[in-house]
């Protein structure tokens, strides 16, 4: 899976531009991972960070920062 595909699984309604903004602005992609706080591997960190943003978006209708 590509990073866009993973992000799309958390935000299926987002456009590619919105997904890229989430990836670059709300995660450690491509290398600034919070290991072990967010997981033991870059993939785990990426998914956990996306999940955190998705949960906030589902509850508030907003991402942690404006796109």
C-alpha positions in Angstrom: 0.0 0.0 0.0 1.1 3.5 -0.7 0.9 6.3 1.9 -2.0 7.8 -0.1 -3.9 4.5 0.0 -3.3 4.2 3.8 -4.5 7.8 4.3 -7.5 7.2 2.1 -8.5 4.3 4.3 -8.8 6.8 7.2 -10.3 9.6 5.2 -12.2 8.1 2.2 -14.1 11.3 1.5 -11.0 13.4 1.1 -9.5 14.4 -2.3 -5.9 13.6 -3.2 -4.8 17.1 -2.3 -6.5 16.9 1.1 -4.9 13.6 1.8 -1.5 14.9 0.9 -2.0 17.9 3.2 -2.9 15.5 6.0 0.1 13.2 5.3 2.6 16.1 5.2 1.0 18.2 7.9 -0.3 15.8 10.5 2.1 12.9 10.5 5.8 12.3 10.8 6.0 11.3 7.1 8.5 10.7 5.7 10.9 10.4 8.7 9.9 12.3 11.8 8.3 9.4 13.7 7.7 9.3 17.4 9.0 5.9 18.2 8.1 4.4 20.7 5.3 6.9 21.6 3.3 6.2 18.5 4.4 2.7 17.6 7.4 0.5 17.1 7.8 1.0 13.3 7.3 3.9 10.9 4.2 2.2 9.6 2.6 1.9 13.0 3.4 5.5 13.8 1.9 6.7 10.5 -1.3 4.7 11.1 -1.6 5.9 14.7 -1.1 9.5 13.8 -3.7 9.2 11.0 -6.1 7.5 13.4 -5.7 10.3 15.9 -6.5 12.9 13.2 -9.4 10.8 11.9 -11.0 10.4 15.4 -10.8 14.2 16.0 -12.2 14.8 12.5 -15.1 12.5 13.1 -15.9 14.0 16.5 -15.5 17.7 15.7 -15.7 17.9 11.9 -12.3 19.6 12.0 -8.7 18.4 11.7 -6.2 19.3 14.4 -5.2 22.3 12.3 -6.8 24.0 9.3 -5.8 22.7 5.9 
